[in-house]
């Protein structure tokens, strides 16, 4: 039995690495891509989706053997509901993930602080480098649906890739999960920035508040912070349930019959 502190340390470090790559690429594209601070250039979004996917892959390789590399409260909740992950570990895992995301934001901000001071000295329009916002601020629904759909796809794929009765992928598992994040971002990333991970969004959002970013979605009056929390949690459960009631159930029946 591994001590819980080792598992939490793994979740913290894995999420930290994931967010360093993810937020680092957004900072690169936004602050340096075209030579015009704050302007995203052609091809920039492709760079962003690929780097986020690689960040997920590397985070899983770091934490996988110790904690299972959830790196995402939606994953933790869904595993507790459908894979017997201990409920008593759910909140500690989520806190470790959020803390790792928070620290990653602080590191990226310190790394690129001179660029932030040049592009956004008032810190009033670059919080999107760290956290997500709706493409259509007048309504919460498009972003909420986007988060539910994206995270449902993520958990559906995670369950499929980790089911040894289906298609065991061993060492390729982290890479394929990372590629699933790339695909989700490329296909469904526009409506609310495809957070698909409450810790990835809320930890950095807390940092933007403490760092003094005005457009932070938490204290600026827009209150968009709840969308990438509720949406992924609901979507993860839906994705896990769909797999278990479809492919998982058929594989179980086939195994029992054999």
SULRAFEN-V690637 format. One record per backbone hydrogen bond with DSSP energy under -1.0 kcal/mol. CO is the residue of the C=O (numbers start at 0). NH is the residue of the N-H. Records with the same first field share a line. If there is no record, write none. Layout:
CO=NH + NH
//
This chain:
2=6
3=7
4=8
5=9
6=10
7=11
8=12
9=13
10=14
11=15
12=16
13=17
14=18
15=19
16=20
17=21
18=22
19=23
20=24
21=25
22=26
23=27
24=28
25=29
26=30
27=31
29=37
35=38
40=43
42=46
43=47
44=48
45=49
46=50
47=51
48=52
49=53
50=54
51=55
52=56
53=57
54=58
55=59
56=60
57=61
58=62
59=63
62=66
71=75
72=76
73=77
74=78
75=79
76=80
77=81
78=82 + 84
85=88
86=89
88=92
89=93
90=94
91=95
92=96
93=97
94=98
95=99
96=100
97=101
98=102
99=103
100=104
101=105
102=106
103=107
104=108
105=109
106=110
107=111
111=115
112=116
113=117
114=118
115=119
119=122
122=213
125=128
126=129 + 130
135=138
139=143
140=144
141=145
142=146
143=147
144=148
145=149
146=150
147=151
148=152
149=153
150=154
151=155
152=156
153=157
154=158
155=159
156=160
157=161
162=165
168=171
169=172
171=175
172=176
173=177
174=178
175=179
176=180
177=181
178=182
179=183
180=184
181=185
182=186
183=187
190=134
196=200
197=201
198=202
200=204
201=205
202=206
203=207
204=208
205=209
206=210
207=212
213=215
216=224
223=226
225=228 + 229
226=230
228=232
229=233
230=234
231=235
232=236
233=237
234=238
235=239
236=240
237=241
238=242
239=243
240=244
241=245
242=247
245=249
246=250
247=251
248=252
249=253
250=254
251=255
252=256
253=257
//
